[in-house]
Structures are given as structure tokens and as C-alpha cells.
Amino acid sequence: MADKEVIVKGTVMHVCKQGGARCFLMGSNEEMNIRVEAGEKIGAFSQEQMGSDLEIAGILKVVRTEA
């Protein structure tokens, strides 16, 4: 599904403290997180959204990191 438009749901586990340009969503397990970058439509995420459930539509990009 990489590079396709998707809709994801998850719980906000982190919001960037420098302007809220991105947040991280946790899905059904803690091993896979989704980084969401705010675009023109969103503007910024707020710290008050921590712990909230969000539904986000956007283009999925795969980024693999080593533990």
C-alpha cells in the first residue's frame, strides 16, 4: 500500500513540541507506529490531542528503522 492514499486510525502517543508539525499514532500494538506530518489542511497538532484517537487520510510512505 506504499505510495497510495490510505485512511488510518490510531491513538496519539506523541506530538512534536516544536510547533506540532508531526505526531505519532499507535495502532493495535506498540511495535508499529505511524508518523503523521501535518500538511496545509491540518496545520499543526496540539499537545491536547495526546491520548486521543484520530482518523487520518493521506499518502502512506514506508520508513524502516533499526532498533
C-alpha positions in Angstrom: 0.0 0.0 0.0 3.1 2.2 -0.1 2.6 5.5 -2.0 -1.2 5.1 -2.1 -3.8 7.1 -0.2 -4.9 5.4 2.9 -7.1 6.1 6.0 -5.5 5.1 9.3 -6.9 5.1 12.8 -4.8 5.2 16.0 -4.1 6.7 19.4 -1.8 9.8 19.5 1.2 8.8 21.6 3.4 11.8 20.9 3.0 15.3 19.5 6.1 17.3 18.3 6.7 20.0 20.9 8.2 22.4 18.4 5.2 23.7 16.5 3.2 20.4 16.3 4.3 19.7 12.8 4.0 15.9 13.4 2.5 13.4 15.7 2.9 9.6 16.2 0.0 7.2 16.2 0.0 3.8 17.8 -2.3 1.2 16.4 -3.2 -2.2 17.7 0.3 -2.9 19.0 3.3 -0.8 20.2 5.7 -2.3 17.6 4.4 -0.4 14.7 4.0 3.4 14.8 2.7 5.8 12.2 4.3 9.2 11.9 1.8 11.8 10.7 3.1 15.0 9.2 0.7 18.0 9.3 0.1 19.4 5.9 -1.8 22.5 4.8 -5.2 21.0 5.7 -4.1 20.1 9.3 -1.7 23.0 10.0 -0.5 21.6 13.3 -1.3 19.1 16.0 -1.8 20.2 19.6 -0.5 18.7 22.9 -4.1 18.4 24.0 -4.5 15.6 21.3 -2.2 13.3 23.3 -4.1 10.1 24.1 -6.9 10.9 21.6 -8.0 8.6 18.8 -7.6 10.1 15.4 -8.5 9.0 11.9 -6.1 10.4 9.2 -6.3 10.3 5.4 -3.0 10.6 3.5 -0.3 9.1 1.4 1.5 6.2 3.1 5.3 6.2 3.0 7.2 3.3 4.4 10.2 4.2 6.7 12.1 1.3 8.3 14.3 1.9 11.3 16.6 -0.5 13.1 16.1 -0.9 16.8 
